[in-house]
Amino acid sequence: MAAKSFSTTDVLRDVPVSQRFDEARLASYLQRHIDIFPPGPINVKKFGFGQSNPTFCLTCSNGLQLVLRKKPSGSILPSAHAIEREYRVMAALQNTRVPVPKMYHLCTDASVIGTPFYICEFVQGRIFTQADLPSLSASQRFAVYAELNRVLCNIHCVNLQQVGLDTYSRSTTDHVTRTIERWNQQFNASKTTETGAIAELNEFYAALNAYNSSQRKDNAQGIVTLVHGDFKLDNVIFDPRSLRIIAVIDWELSTLGNPLTDLCTFCLTYHTEYRNKLISLAPGLVGCDLRSLGIPDEHQFVHAYIQGLDVKNSALIARFVFPMRDFNFLLAVGMYRFIGIVQGVYARMTAGNASNSVLQAPAHVTLRYLATQGLAMLNAPDFYEQLLVLPRHVRSGNEADHLPKHLESYRKHFENSQFFNLRRKLLYFMEAHVYPAEKQERLFRLNPVNNWKHWSGLDALKMKARELGLWNLFLPKEYPESPGLTNLQYAP
């Protein structure tokens, strides 16, 4: 089992001999192409985590740390390991509500270190690898899942034209159909005689195609958003103190398409087992007591996602029906994609160019298990039918109807008050101003000469808070400067 969580500095290892490159040539190149890159030698370490593109930490002569991410050496599958796409999408997202590392340079000249690569900011934070978050308290676990939900909503609400990503995908094929076919091609390109003969895999692929051609309800037909492509717990970096996401990473599978594919990719964790060495890449939540852990169940997570979209982009949410009648199918598509990824990892392990080698069980055993799981997801009781017998979010014009359960008995204290108006303003202020400013402040502090300097962005935040009427929220209602909240209203 992988570590439960780790700091991004905890997993730095010596570079394996097979993955070394000419450090002096690299340093000379970067000094000519990145303004902040200092003269002198560099120290290179490899991140001992991740299964796709080899990723390294460069420590410069002045202590500056940057990240280099490259394609694997040797033979790779067509269209795989698309670091150029990663660079493009993260560069486009720099000033949005989606937290990503700062991009510095893309090099497509393979003669520098043997493959194309890019350089980005080294984000120091915490990565969790186990879905049950054993190192956290129940309230912290809830906060982590709420934060994952918030950021996923933000990804799907990016204004594509505004950030220059409206041409990010030029395919006219349906996104879900394209996903199935792409991963079938990737699997076939890397399969062995043994894995290609797994009956359950062939049955799973046939079942997906049958559903796709004749049973899809297309409740999200025509919706196109930015799609991360592999949104999951260990592809985000958290601030270790606030447990907020400070960077979403691993964008190589990103595209434009159906946002529900991202949601279902994340929800695979609710369908995979907590302790199973066959799927050490993605330990899940089956077998966990979610209520005692403080982790929302799948229905709650999906409801929160829909409500988050409704707040941030009501025009988007109005275009598809919730609950989603194709949910089981999209879960199964996510599992088929995962099968293609796992087969690729095995192929790179066999070829000796895997970024990290952690899969322990034989390939045919793991893939047969995953195919069986995928078929079970496709044929499981319909997610929509399950929701019909569960408590559902009541859409109402009265915001007091949306109070959390622990506040329902205090409903009269919130009705006809300023609470909801101020809360909306505060949430907007955090999303639009505070979260982006935190990244700017962090970049400011990266320069050692700024350690004891005042960051001017803080003054701008104060002015904006006053402008929006969000100053002195904590003052009791008896004070003239108070917004008029009671202690009970201020607490949530």
Secondary structure, DSSP 8 states (H G I E B T S, - for coil): ---SEEETTTTEE---GGG---HHHHHHHHHHH-TT--SS--EEEEES--SSS-EEEEE-TTS-EEEEEE--SS---TT-S-HHHHHHHHHHTTTSSS----EEEEE--TTTTSS-EEEEE----EEE--TT-TTS-HHHHHHHHHHHHHHHHHHHT--HHHHT-TTS----S-HHHHHHHHHHHHHHHH--HHHHT-HHHHHHHHHHHHHHHHT---TTTT--EEE-SS--GGGEEE-TTT--EEEE---TT-EEE-THHHHHHHHGGGTSBSS-GGGTTS---BT--HHHHT---HHHHHHHHHHHHHHH-HHHHTTS-SS-TTHHHHHHHHHHHHHHHHHHHHHHHHHT--S-----S-HHHHHHHHHHHHHHHHHSS-HHHHHHTS------S-GGGG--GGGGGGGGGTTTSSHHHHHHHHHHHIIIIIHHHHHHHHHHHHSGGGTTS--THHHHHHHHHHHTT-SSTTS-TTSTTS----HHHH--
